[in-house]
Amino acid sequence: MPSFDSARGRFRFSPDHLGVLGCLYEGRAVTAGLVTARNELRAVGLINNGDAVVPELADLTNALAEPIVLVQIEITGAQGVTNHGAVIGNDACYVYEGWPGEPESEYVRTDLSTLVWSLARAVGLRDRDAKPPAATSITTTVGVMDAGFVALAEADIDDVEETVERLRAALAAEGALADPELMVLTHLLLQLNGNWRMTAAWNNREGRGTDIRGITVLDCGPLGYWLRERPAEPIMPGTVTPDSELRLVFTETPRVWELITELLPSLDQLPAPAGR
């Protein structure tokens, strides 16, 4: 069910609830597949029987309907994939966070001055004292890493030594890695908490389409953060194969903060306001 916390101005919505709000914003009839979601919005008082949206929801609806900048975050972990992000409109900025296995996300209004902090929070960024390992960069192929994930899935997680041996053998068999890169990649995959992909998109100032920037980072727990330099973001569908180059680079937390900041466009990269 959708919900609204008036004290903090936050909402919980599923994609269907957002679909209803989109229909109402555009003045279209709510489609048959969204009737249940519309009724749920009515039940909690976020729209009335005449399908008018409550004033408290107006800024979020406007931002979602006419975004200036969209930030999308996809986090892959042991519990599957969760989606988070931010939407910047003309008059308001909201961040949203999902939860594993739940269809709804929480939308909270934030100031632009705290947006980078909010995005860092969404990916669980923490200041770690991880020391640079024996190899601070690893170059191999996407197929090698995929083979490592298969080996981990097939290993007996209660037998640590067997898991390490199976993983190391799979990585060595699939690629030309040798120590220290082979050793480091083995332990990175063993310690992997999850990986996250953050993408920012906006209409460019020249009016020639959409500009997109992105980064992908592996959170390897005590072994720190590793930026995936190759394949480089943004990745278009169908462009990555098992033979594609994979390059991981050890990246300290302050630099990850900078990378998140650099994803966002400056004012001179956005379309000029109407009337200028």
Secondary structure in CASP SS format (residue, H / E / C, confidence):
PFRMAT SS
TARGET T0000
AUTHOR 0000-0000-0000
METHOD secondary structure of the structure
MODEL  1
M C 1.00
P C 1.00
S E 1.00
F E 1.00
D E 1.00
S C 1.00
A C 1.00
R C 1.00
G C 1.00
R E 1.00
F E 1.00
R E 1.00
F E 1.00
S C 1.00
P H 1.00
D H 1.00
H H 1.00
L H 1.00
G H 1.00
V H 1.00
L H 1.00
G H 1.00
C H 1.00
L H 1.00
Y H 1.00
E H 1.00
G C 1.00
R C 1.00
A C 1.00
V C 1.00
T C 1.00
A H 1.00
G H 1.00
L H 1.00
V H 1.00
T H 1.00
A H 1.00
R H 1.00
N H 1.00
E H 1.00
L H 1.00
R H 1.00
A H 1.00
V C 1.00
G C 1.00
L C 1.00
I E 1.00
N C 1.00
N C 1.00
G C 1.00
D C 1.00
A C 1.00
V E 1.00
V C 1.00
P H 1.00
E H 1.00
L H 1.00
A H 1.00
D H 1.00
L H 1.00
T H 1.00
N H 1.00
A H 1.00
L H 1.00
A H 1.00
E C 1.00
P C 1.00
I C 1.00
V E 1.00
L E 1.00
V E 1.00
Q E 1.00
I E 1.00
E E 1.00
I E 1.00
T E 1.00
G E 1.00
A C 1.00
Q C 1.00
G E 1.00
V E 1.00
T E 1.00
N E 1.00
H E 1.00
G E 1.00
A E 1.00
V E 1.00
I E 1.00
G C 1.00
N C 1.00
D C 1.00
A C 1.00
C E 1.00
Y E 1.00
V E 1.00
Y E 1.00
E E 1.00
G C 1.00
W C 1.00
P C 1.00
G C 1.00
E C 1.00
P C 1.00
E C 1.00
S E 1.00
E E 1.00
Y E 1.00
V E 1.00
R E 1.00
T E 1.00
D C 1.00
L H 1.00
S H 1.00
T H 1.00
L H 1.00
V H 1.00
W H 1.00
S H 1.00
L H 1.00
A H 1.00
R H 1.00
A H 1.00
V C 1.00
G C 1.00
L C 1.00
R C 1.00
D C 1.00
R C 1.00
D C 1.00
A C 1.00
K C 1.00
P C 1.00
P C 1.00
A C 1.00
A C 1.00
T C 1.00
S E 1.00
I E 1.00
T E 1.00
T E 1.00
T E 1.00
V H 1.00
G H 1.00
V H 1.00
M H 1.00
D H 1.00
A H 1.00
G H 1.00
F H 1.00
V H 1.00
A H 1.00
L H 1.00
A H 1.00
E H 1.00
A C 1.00
D C 1.00
I C 1.00
D C 1.00
D C 1.00
V H 1.00
E H 1.00
E H 1.00
T H 1.00
V H 1.00
E H 1.00
R H 1.00
L H 1.00
R H 1.00
A H 1.00
A H 1.00
L H 1.00
A H 1.00
A H 1.00
E H 1.00
G C 1.00
A C 1.00
L C 1.00
A C 1.00
D C 1.00
P C 1.00
E H 1.00
L H 1.00
M H 1.00
V H 1.00
L H 1.00
T H 1.00
H H 1.00
L H 1.00
L H 1.00
L H 1.00
Q H 1.00
L C 1.00
N C 1.00
G E 1.00
N E 1.00
W E 1.00
R E 1.00
M E 1.00
T E 1.00
A E 1.00
A E 1.00
W E 1.00
N E 1.00
N C 1.00
R C 1.00
E C 1.00
G C 1.00
R C 1.00
G C 1.00
T E 1.00
D E 1.00
I E 1.00
R E 1.00
G E 1.00
I E 1.00
T E 1.00
V E 1.00
L E 1.00
D E 1.00
C C 1.00
G H 1.00
P H 1.00
L H 1.00
G C 1.00
Y E 1.00
W E 1.00
L E 1.00
R E 1.00
E E 1.00
R E 1.00
P C 1.00
A C 1.00
E C 1.00
P C 1.00
I C 1.00
M C 1.00
P C 1.00
G C 1.00
T C 1.00
V C 1.00
T C 1.00
P C 1.00
D C 1.00
S C 1.00
E E 1.00
L E 1.00
R E 1.00
L E 1.00
V E 1.00
F E 1.00
T E 1.00
E C 1.00
T H 1.00
P H 1.00
R H 1.00
V H 1.00
W H 1.00
E H 1.00
L H 1.00
I H 1.00
T H 1.00
E H 1.00
L H 1.00
L C 1.00
P C 1.00
S C 1.00
L H 1.00
D H 1.00
Q H 1.00
L C 1.00
P C 1.00
A C 1.00
P C 1.00
A C 1.00
G C 1.00
R C 1.00
END
